[in-house]
Amino acid sequence: HLALDPRSVQGWYNLAVLKIRVNDFSSAKQALETVVMIDPKSEQGWFNLIYVAEKLGEAQLSLRAARELNRMVPSNATYQKRLKEVEKRFAQISHN
């Protein structure tokens, strides 16, 4: 995918999933950031970026991704729950 079309959202997303599976979260983050840069409305891209940012200890990025996802799809209960979890974790980090 990526060799033929470097702007392939699906190609970058597939690469991110593969990197997550092998615990290469730094590379997964780069791939997911590319996904949401190419397609800012990629729900999968933002949702997985929350997870990867948390794994990397990047609370600000995780919070930004969760807020963006909820801004796009405010009626999704799963996304609302995720945002609350991220906000709670971020508040705990901020107080330490």
Residue pairs with C-beta under 8 A, 6 or more apart in sequence:
1 8
1 10
1 11
1 14
2 8
2 11
2 12
2 15
5 11
7 38
9 35
9 38
9 39
9 42
9 45
12 31
12 32
12 34
12 35
12 38
13 31
13 32
13 35
13 42
13 44
13 45
13 48
15 27
15 31
16 28
16 31
16 32
16 35
16 45
16 48
16 52
17 28
17 48
19 25
19 27
19 28
19 31
20 28
20 48
20 51
20 52
25 52
25 55
25 56
26 56
28 48
28 52
29 49
29 52
29 53
29 56
29 58
29 61
32 45
32 48
32 49
32 52
33 49
35 42
35 44
35 45
36 42
36 45
36 46
36 49
36 65
36 68
39 45
41 72
43 69
43 72
43 73
43 79
46 65
46 66
46 68
46 69
46 72
47 65
47 69
47 79
47 82
49 61
49 62
49 65
50 62
50 65
50 66
50 69
50 82
50 86
53 59
53 61
53 62
53 65
54 62
54 86
54 89
59 86
59 89
59 90
59 93
60 90
62 86
62 89
62 90
63 86
63 87
63 90
66 79
66 82
66 83
66 86
66 87
67 83
69 76
69 79
69 82
69 83
70 76
70 79
70 80
70 83
73 79
74 80
